[in-house]
Amino acid sequence: MIQGIFDSEGQLFFEINLITSDGLNLPVDAMLDTGFTGFLAMNKQDINDLNWLYVGKERLRTAQGETKFLIYSGSVLLDGQEYQIPVYAGDEITEVLLGSEWLKILPLVVNYQVGILTLG
């Protein structure tokens, strides 16, 4: 189980590790975005630095309309377990985003009143 934090606007953040193709772990703060139905989304430039394998393209509906995203096969370390997942990349993504696909395999506990935020 990993502990998360609430930012001043009430957004939910968790620290995860991105694993480069060379096996290096890079800690990042990722924002939980339940409107995003995948596992992970990032800025395309950041993914290039990780050297992950490109696997294709897919169109997704966003708040700004339909957009084409590049898809990479990426590795993340979350709650002590490594996951090989599809990662969506786009130029317009400003945060590392955790999507709702995680909620199918990991329990989420959120209680703003007492400051509890856990995933896993």
Beta strands, then each sheet from edge to edge (+ up, - down):
strand 1: 2-6
strand 2: 12-19
strand 3: 25-33
strand 4: 40-43
strand 5: 53-62
strand 6: 65-78
strand 7: 81-90
strand 8: 96-99
strand 9: 108-111
strand 10: 116-119
sheet 1: 5+ 6- 2+ 1- 10+ 9-
sheet 2: 5+ 6- 7+ 4+ 8- 3-
end
